[in-house]
């Protein structure tokens, strides 16, 4: 399980390493291009959270395992991040990705 830390907060969100590795590349690519986007994650069974991903907001990705990136998934995630709704990992289009991963949850 990897961790996503956002805006220098002491709280992090645990995310499956495979999901997080793909998300890291998408985020770094978008921010390098100067493109901000909303990112929606499920942080518990009943709670989703949307983060505004912008180059001026500190974000840290901690991945615990080696992950082989899959180009089709990266393309799908980049397209979603570039759309008007942003990258919503709770969306049905990402169900195969998210359902095969353990649930994400906040860590204090």
Secondary structure, 3 states (H helix, E strand, C coil): CEEEEECCCCCEEEECHHHHHHHHHHHHHHHHCCCCEEEEEECCCCCEEEEEECCCCCEEEECCCCCCCCHHHHHHHHHHHHCCCCEECCCHHHHHHHHCCCCCEEEC
